[in-house]
Amino acid sequence: MTVRMVIVGNGMAGARLAGELHARGGDRKVTVLGAEPHRAYNRIMLSTLLAGRIGEPDVELTEAAGHGIDLRTGVPVTAVDRAAREVHTADGERIGYDHLVLATGSRAVVPPLPGVDPVDLPARVVPFRTLDDCRRIIAAANGARSALVLGGGLLGLEAARGLATRGLATTVVHPRGHLMERQLDPAAGAVLADTLAGLGVTVQLAVPATGMATDANGVRLDLADGRSLHADLLVLSCGVRPDTALAEAAGLTVRRGVVVDDRLRTNDRCVSAIGDCAEHDGVLTGLVAPAWAQARVLAEVLTGTDPLARYQPRPVVTRLKAAGIDLAAMGDATSDGSCEELTFADPARGTYARLRIRDERLTGAILLGDNPAVGTVIQLFDRGHPVPADRRALLLGRALGAADAAPAASPALMPDAATVCQCNTVTKGALVRCWRSGARTVDAMVAATRAGTGCGGCRDAVGGIVDWLSQAESMEVTR
């Protein structure tokens, strides 16, 4: 009997799950219902699209297609009837399921400010979350001379850098004392603010917004210190909130997100949840790598490929994707005196590095600016390997000695188990095997392994491995 699976959401989590299910074959019908009218797209590349460095076709994701896949875009789901095992769509259709997966993602938070109607925002005030949001920002930026960005987190800074790249005088307004306070310490935040200033982005810190107004001349943002800032465009980047409305209305257990166990099941064994909307072990992800890992595990469970598969979160590495800024942050940025801590700062060169080490393992790191050891630090953090005896090699980016037990930057010396693509958990060994199977270009490697299709931060590393393999093959041929 054909198993009916319905996936609500055609974002990065839902589309990936459909692909994982399709790849495993079997007698099942998978229906994917996406509220947005577009094909699935890479949400974390929207800042690059905003900067004008890529076009819309470059953010599209490869979707599962063919026998057993029924993809419907522009079809919002309005209700889940768990008793009848049906979902109701906005156009009145009822679709039955044997297993339902909620991949409803999250929505941009619109701050409750006087003058802000979250249901009817003015054309000059745009959240930064979806492809349509990105289109609206680009349209508003055409002919504009200035922009404000409310929110100095990761996405807000990427939006600000993109607008500055388009030639707009851009100001970031952040209510906290330093930028990206969830990932950075105050010293790193200060260096980052100076770096942004050099790239045309002004930062206003520790000053909440108290009101907003628009007119034919632009946008006015009122601040708690009595000042008002004026610009042609205001971008809202005030965080996101899991979209749990369907789950709550259906009586599923919801805290901050839809509560799931290690097999991504809700309190209804016929309903699962993955991605931004899911809360696992009290934690919301909000990142692509965990969402794709959840999709892979759930596909293993639902298809019976590995009924005992369990989702086990991996350490998270945050990369800021903005031209002219190299930033990697991982682990805990707070200082509690229980760890060995090493710090180096050169604000004039836009460089900051901080390592937190406990029991010879990295528990956290911040690397801002050009640091050749960033790949090594990420590998140490991700795999839990002992740090080298010469800590300065990591802190300052010097070459590691042969006796140091750290992953090497050279592809020739990297272990096969080293993770090159954090988003898709693609190792060097997998890339080498792909090469031996006939892939000879970066694009071919990406198509075969999915490396580089997440945040895109590893494409240079994939290119380096392709170059190394090409040179090695050339040397073998000429001998």
C-alpha positions as CSV (number, residue, x, y, z in Angstrom):
1,M,0.0,0.0,0.0
2,T,1.3,3.5,-0.9
3,V,2.3,5.5,2.1
4,R,1.0,9.1,2.0
5,M,3.4,11.7,3.4
6,V,2.6,15.4,3.6
7,I,5.2,18.0,4.2
8,V,3.9,21.5,5.2
9,G,6.6,24.0,4.2
10,N,8.8,24.2,1.1
11,G,11.7,26.0,2.7
12,M,15.2,24.8,3.3
13,A,14.1,22.0,5.7
14,G,11.0,20.9,3.9
15,A,12.6,20.8,0.4
16,R,15.6,18.9,1.8
17,L,13.3,16.3,3.4
18,A,11.5,15.8,0.2
19,G,14.8,15.2,-1.6
20,E,16.0,12.8,1.1
21,L,12.8,10.8,0.9
22,H,12.9,10.7,-2.9
23,A,16.5,9.5,-2.9
24,R,15.5,6.5,-0.8
25,G,12.8,5.2,-3.1
26,G,10.0,3.1,-1.9
27,D,6.2,3.0,-2.4
28,R,5.2,6.4,-1.1
29,K,3.5,9.6,-2.2
30,V,5.1,12.8,-0.9
31,T,3.0,16.0,-1.1
32,V,4.9,19.2,-0.4
33,L,2.8,22.3,0.4
34,G,4.6,25.6,0.3
35,A,2.8,28.8,1.2
36,E,5.3,30.9,-0.8
37,P,4.7,31.0,-4.5
38,H,8.3,30.5,-5.4
39,R,10.5,27.4,-5.9
40,A,12.5,26.5,-2.8
41,Y,15.4,28.8,-2.3
42,N,18.5,29.2,-0.1
43,R,17.4,31.7,2.5
44,I,20.9,32.3,3.9
45,M,22.1,33.5,0.5
46,L,19.5,36.3,0.4
47,S,22.1,38.8,1.9
48,T,24.4,38.0,-1.1
49,L,21.4,38.6,-3.4
50,L,20.7,41.9,-1.7
51,A,24.3,43.0,-2.2
52,G,23.9,42.4,-5.9
53,R,26.6,39.8,-6.1
54,I,24.3,37.0,-7.4
55,G,21.0,36.8,-9.2
56,E,17.7,35.1,-8.1
57,P,18.5,31.9,-10.1
58,D,21.6,31.5,-7.9
59,V,19.5,31.2,-4.7
60,E,17.2,28.4,-6.0
61,L,17.5,25.0,-4.5
62,T,17.4,21.8,-6.5
63,E,14.1,20.2,-5.6
64,A,13.0,16.6,-5.6
65,A,10.9,15.9,-8.7
66,G,9.5,13.0,-10.5
67,H,7.5,9.9,-9.5
68,G,6.1,10.1,-6.0
69,I,6.6,13.8,-5.5
70,D,3.7,16.3,-5.6
71,L,5.0,19.8,-5.1
72,R,2.5,22.6,-4.8
73,T,3.7,26.2,-4.3
74,G,1.5,29.1,-3.2
75,V,-0.7,26.7,-1.2
76,P,-1.0,27.8,2.5
77,V,-2.2,25.2,4.9
78,T,-4.9,26.5,7.2
79,A,-5.6,23.6,9.6
80,V,-4.5,20.1,10.6
81,D,-7.2,17.6,11.5
82,R,-5.3,14.9,13.5
83,A,-8.4,12.8,14.0
84,A,-9.1,12.5,10.3
85,R,-5.4,12.7,9.4
86,E,-6.0,15.5,6.9
87,V,-4.6,19.0,6.3
88,H,-6.9,21.7,5.0
89,T,-5.6,24.2,2.4
90,A,-6.6,27.8,1.8
91,D,-8.3,26.8,-1.5
92,G,-10.6,24.4,0.4
93,E,-8.8,21.1,-0.4
94,R,-8.4,18.4,2.2
95,I,-5.4,16.2,1.8
96,G,-5.0,13.0,3.7
97,Y,-1.8,11.7,5.2
98,D,-0.4,8.7,6.9
99,H,2.5,10.8,8.3
100,L,2.6,14.6,8.5
101,V,5.8,16.7,8.8
102,L,5.6,20.3,9.9
103,A,8.5,22.4,8.4
104,T,6.8,25.7,8.8
105,G,9.9,27.6,9.6
106,S,9.8,31.0,11.4
107,R,8.6,34.5,10.8
108,A,10.3,37.8,11.2
109,V,9.6,39.7,14.4
110,V,8.1,43.1,13.8
111,P,8.8,45.2,17.0
112,P,5.7,46.7,18.7
113,L,6.7,50.3,18.1
114,P,4.3,53.3,17.9
115,G,3.7,53.9,14.2
116,V,4.3,50.3,13.2
117,D,1.4,48.1,12.1
118,P,2.8,44.6,11.6
119,V,-0.1,43.7,9.3
120,D,0.3,46.7,7.1
121,L,3.8,48.0,6.9
122,P,4.6,51.0,4.7
123,A,6.5,50.3,1.5
124,R,9.6,52.0,3.0
125,V,9.6,49.6,6.0
126,V,10.6,46.0,5.2
127,P,11.5,43.0,7.3
128,F,14.4,40.9,6.0
129,R,13.4,37.3,6.0
130,T,11.9,36.0,2.7
131,L,12.7,36.3,-1.0
132,D,9.7,38.7,-1.4
133,D,11.2,40.8,1.4
134,C,14.5,40.9,-0.4
135,R,12.8,42.0,-3.6
136,R,11.0,44.8,-1.8
137,I,14.2,46.0,-0.2
138,I,16.0,46.0,-3.6
139,A,13.1,47.9,-5.2
140,A,13.1,50.4,-2.3
141,A,16.9,50.8,-2.5
142,N,16.8,51.7,-6.2
143,G,17.0,55.5,-6.2
144,A,17.4,55.7,-2.4
145,R,20.4,57.4,-0.8
146,S,20.2,56.2,2.8
147,A,19.0,53.3,4.8
148,L,18.4,52.3,8.5
149,V,18.7,48.8,9.7
150,L,17.0,48.0,13.1
151,G,18.9,45.1,14.6
152,G,22.6,44.4,14.9
153,G,22.5,40.6,14.8
154,L,23.9,38.4,12.1
155,L,21.2,39.0,9.6
156,G,20.9,42.7,10.2
157,L,24.6,43.2,9.6
158,E,24.5,41.2,6.4
159,A,21.6,43.3,5.2
160,A,23.4,46.5,6.2
161,R,26.6,45.5,4.3
162,G,24.5,44.6,1.3
163,L,22.8,48.0,1.3
164,A,26.1,49.8,1.7
165,T,27.5,47.8,-1.3
166,R,24.6,49.2,-3.3
167,G,25.9,52.7,-2.4
168,L,23.4,53.7,0.4
169,A,24.6,55.5,3.5
170,T,23.6,52.9,6.0
171,T,23.1,53.0,9.8
172,V,22.6,50.1,12.1
173,V,20.6,50.7,15.2
174,H,21.1,48.1,17.9
175,P,19.6,48.2,21.5
176,R,22.4,46.2,23.0
177,G,25.9,47.4,24.0
178,H,27.7,45.6,21.3
179,L,26.9,43.9,18.0
180,M,26.0,40.2,17.7
181,E,25.9,39.9,21.5
182,R,24.8,36.2,21.2
183,Q,28.1,35.2,19.4
184,L,30.6,37.9,20.3
185,D,32.1,39.5,23.4
186,P,32.2,43.3,23.7
187,A,35.8,43.6,22.5
188,A,35.0,41.7,19.3
189,G,31.9,43.7,18.8
190,A,33.9,46.9,19.0
191,V,36.4,45.7,16.4
192,L,33.5,44.6,14.2
193,A,31.8,48.0,14.5
194,D,35.1,49.7,13.4
195,T,35.4,47.3,10.4
196,L,31.8,48.1,9.4
197,A,32.5,51.9,9.7
198,G,35.4,51.4,7.2
199,L,32.9,49.7,4.8
200,G,30.3,52.5,5.0
201,V,28.1,51.2,7.8
202,T,27.6,53.5,10.8
203,V,26.5,51.8,14.1
204,Q,24.4,53.2,16.9
205,L,24.6,51.0,20.0
206,A,22.8,50.7,23.3
207,V,19.9,52.8,22.1
208,P,16.4,51.2,21.7
209,A,14.0,52.5,19.1
210,T,10.8,54.0,20.6
211,G,8.8,54.9,17.5
212,M,8.6,55.2,13.7
213,A,6.9,57.3,11.2
214,T,6.9,57.5,7.4
215,D,5.9,60.2,4.9
216,A,6.6,61.1,1.3
217,N,10.2,62.0,2.2
218,G,11.2,58.8,3.9
219,V,11.3,57.2,7.3
220,R,11.9,58.6,10.8
221,L,13.1,56.3,13.6
222,D,12.8,57.8,17.1
223,L,15.4,56.6,19.7
224,A,15.2,56.3,23.5
225,D,17.9,59.1,23.9
226,G,15.6,61.6,22.3
227,R,17.2,61.6,18.9
228,S,15.5,60.8,15.6
229,L,17.2,59.3,12.6
230,H,16.0,59.8,9.0
231,A,16.5,57.7,5.9
232,D,14.8,56.6,2.7
233,L,14.4,53.0,3.8
234,L,14.1,51.1,7.1
235,V,15.0,47.4,7.2
236,L,13.7,45.4,10.2
237,S,16.0,42.6,11.5
238,C,14.8,42.1,15.0
239,G,14.9,38.3,15.2
240,V,12.5,35.5,14.2
241,R,9.8,33.5,16.0
242,P,9.0,29.9,15.2
243,D,5.8,29.5,13.2
244,T,3.9,27.2,15.5
245,A,0.3,28.4,14.8
246,L,-0.8,25.2,12.9
247,A,0.7,23.0,15.6
248,E,-0.9,24.9,18.5
249,A,-4.3,24.8,16.8
250,A,-3.9,21.1,16.2
251,G,-3.2,20.5,19.9
252,L,0.4,19.5,19.6
253,T,2.8,20.2,22.4
254,V,4.4,23.6,21.8
255,R,6.8,25.6,24.0
256,R,8.9,28.0,22.2
257,G,8.7,25.6,19.2
258,V,7.0,22.4,18.3
259,V,8.4,19.9,20.8
260,V,10.1,16.9,19.2
261,D,12.1,13.9,20.5
262,D,15.3,12.4,19.1
263,R,13.4,10.9,16.2
264,L,11.8,14.3,15.4
265,R,8.4,13.0,16.5
266,T,5.8,15.3,18.2
267,N,3.4,14.0,20.9
268,D,1.4,12.6,18.0
269,R,3.4,9.7,16.5
270,C,1.9,10.4,13.1
271,V,3.3,14.0,13.1
272,S,6.9,15.1,13.0
273,A,8.5,18.6,12.9
274,I,11.9,19.8,11.6
275,G,13.8,23.0,11.1
276,D,13.1,26.4,12.6
277,C,9.7,25.5,14.0
278,A,11.0,22.5,15.9
279,E,12.2,22.5,19.5
280,H,14.5,19.6,20.4
281,D,15.8,19.1,23.9
282,G,14.7,22.6,24.7
283,V,16.7,24.2,21.9
284,L,15.6,26.0,18.7
285,T,18.1,25.8,15.8
286,G,17.4,28.6,13.4
287,L,20.4,27.5,11.2
288,V,20.6,25.4,8.1
289,A,23.0,22.7,9.2
290,P,20.8,21.4,12.0
291,A,17.7,21.6,9.8
292,W,19.3,19.5,7.1
293,A,20.7,17.0,9.6
294,Q,17.1,16.7,11.0
295,A,15.8,16.1,7.5
296,R,18.3,13.3,6.9
297,V,17.5,11.6,10.2
298,L,13.8,11.8,9.7
299,A,14.1,10.4,6.2
300,E,16.0,7.4,7.6
301,V,13.3,6.8,10.2
302,L,10.3,7.3,8.0
303,T,11.6,5.1,5.1
304,G,12.8,2.4,7.5
305,T,16.3,2.8,6.1
306,D,17.5,3.2,9.7
307,P,14.5,3.0,12.1
308,L,16.9,3.6,15.0
309,A,18.4,6.8,13.6
310,R,18.5,9.6,16.2
311,Y,19.1,13.3,15.8
312,Q,22.2,14.4,17.7
313,P,23.0,18.1,17.5
314,R,26.5,19.1,16.4
315,P,28.5,22.1,17.6
316,V,27.4,25.2,15.8
317,V,29.7,27.6,13.9
318,T,28.4,31.0,12.9
319,R,29.9,32.7,9.9
320,L,29.1,36.3,8.9
321,K,28.6,36.4,5.1
322,A,29.4,39.9,4.2
323,A,31.9,41.2,1.7
324,G,35.0,42.6,3.4
325,I,34.4,40.9,6.7
326,D,35.8,37.6,7.8
327,L,34.1,36.4,11.0
328,A,33.7,33.0,12.6
329,A,32.3,32.5,16.0
330,M,31.6,29.2,17.9
331,G,30.7,28.0,21.3
332,D,30.2,30.2,24.4
333,A,31.4,33.8,24.2
334,T,30.9,34.6,27.9
335,S,33.8,34.5,30.3
336,D,33.3,32.6,33.6
337,G,36.9,32.2,34.8
338,S,36.8,28.4,34.5
339,C,38.7,28.1,31.2
340,E,42.0,29.0,29.8
341,E,41.5,32.1,27.6
342,L,43.7,33.6,25.0
343,T,43.0,36.9,23.3
344,F,44.7,39.0,20.6
345,A,43.3,42.3,19.3
346,D,44.6,44.6,16.6
347,P,41.7,47.0,16.0
348,A,43.7,49.1,13.5
349,R,43.9,46.1,11.2
350,G,40.4,44.9,12.0
351,T,41.7,41.7,13.7
352,Y,40.5,40.0,16.9
353,A,41.0,36.5,18.1
354,R,39.8,34.8,21.2
355,L,40.1,31.1,22.3
356,R,38.5,29.4,25.2
357,I,40.1,26.1,26.2
358,R,39.0,23.5,28.8
359,D,40.8,20.2,29.3
360,E,42.9,20.9,26.2
361,R,39.7,21.2,24.0
362,L,38.2,24.3,22.4
363,T,34.9,25.3,24.0
364,G,34.6,28.6,22.2
365,A,36.4,30.8,19.7
366,I,36.0,34.2,17.9
367,L,38.1,34.9,14.9
368,L,37.5,38.3,13.2
369,G,39.7,39.5,10.3
370,D,42.3,37.6,8.3
371,N,43.4,34.5,10.2
372,P,44.8,31.6,8.2
373,A,44.1,29.3,11.1
374,V,40.3,29.7,10.9
375,G,39.8,26.3,9.2
376,T,42.0,24.6,11.8
377,V,40.1,26.2,14.7
378,I,36.7,25.1,13.2
379,Q,38.0,21.6,12.8
380,L,39.3,21.4,16.4
381,F,36.0,22.8,17.8
382,D,33.8,20.6,15.6
383,R,35.7,17.3,16.3
384,G,36.7,17.9,19.9
385,H,40.4,17.3,19.1
386,P,43.1,18.4,21.5
387,V,44.6,21.9,20.8
388,P,48.2,22.2,19.8
389,A,50.8,22.9,22.4
390,D,51.6,26.2,20.7
391,R,48.4,28.1,21.3
392,R,49.8,31.1,19.4
393,A,49.6,29.2,16.1
394,L,45.8,29.3,16.4
395,L,45.5,32.7,18.0
396,L,47.7,34.5,15.5
397,G,47.3,32.3,12.5
398,R,50.9,31.2,12.2
399,A,51.8,27.9,10.5
400,L,51.6,24.9,12.8
401,G,54.6,22.9,13.6
402,A,54.8,19.3,12.4
403,A,54.6,18.0,16.0
404,D,51.3,19.8,16.7
405,A,48.3,17.6,16.8
406,A,46.0,19.9,14.9
407,P,44.3,19.4,11.5
408,A,46.4,20.9,8.8
409,A,45.4,23.6,6.4
410,S,46.9,21.8,3.4
411,P,44.4,19.4,1.7
412,A,47.2,16.9,1.4
413,L,47.6,16.7,5.2
414,M,44.0,17.0,6.2
415,P,42.5,13.7,7.5
416,D,39.8,12.2,5.4
417,A,37.4,12.6,8.4
418,A,37.9,16.4,8.4
419,T,34.5,18.2,7.8
420,V,34.8,20.7,4.9
421,C,31.1,21.6,4.6
422,Q,29.6,22.2,8.0
423,C,26.1,22.8,6.6
424,N,25.9,19.4,4.9
425,T,28.5,17.5,7.0
426,V,30.7,16.7,3.9
427,T,34.1,15.4,4.7
428,K,37.4,15.7,2.7
429,G,37.2,11.9,2.2
430,A,33.8,12.3,0.6
431,L,35.1,14.9,-1.8
432,V,38.1,12.7,-2.7
433,R,35.8,9.8,-3.4
434,C,33.6,12.0,-5.5
435,W,36.7,13.1,-7.5
436,R,37.7,9.5,-8.1
437,S,34.1,8.8,-9.3
438,G,34.6,11.3,-12.1
439,A,33.8,14.8,-10.7
440,R,36.5,17.2,-11.9
441,T,35.2,20.7,-11.2
442,V,33.9,22.5,-8.2
443,D,30.4,22.6,-9.7
444,A,30.5,18.8,-10.2
445,M,31.6,18.3,-6.6
446,V,28.9,20.6,-5.3
447,A,26.2,18.8,-7.4
448,A,27.4,15.3,-6.2
449,T,27.9,16.1,-2.5
450,R,25.9,19.3,-1.8
451,A,29.0,20.9,-0.3
452,G,28.7,24.6,-0.6
453,T,25.0,24.7,-1.1
454,G,24.3,26.0,2.5
455,C,25.9,29.2,3.5
456,G,28.5,29.0,0.7
457,G,31.4,29.6,3.0
458,C,33.2,26.4,2.1
459,R,33.3,26.8,-1.7
460,D,36.8,28.2,-1.5
461,A,37.9,25.1,0.5
462,V,36.2,22.8,-2.0
463,G,38.0,24.7,-4.8
464,G,41.3,24.2,-3.0
465,I,40.7,20.4,-2.7
466,V,39.8,20.3,-6.4
467,D,43.0,22.2,-7.3
468,W,45.1,19.9,-5.1
469,L,43.6,16.8,-6.6
470,S,44.2,18.2,-10.1
471,Q,47.8,18.9,-9.4
472,A,48.3,15.5,-7.8
473,E,46.8,13.8,-10.8
474,S,49.0,15.9,-13.2
475,M,52.1,14.9,-11.3
476,E,51.2,11.2,-11.5
477,V,50.6,11.5,-15.3
478,T,54.0,13.3,-15.9
479,R,56.0,10.8,-14.0
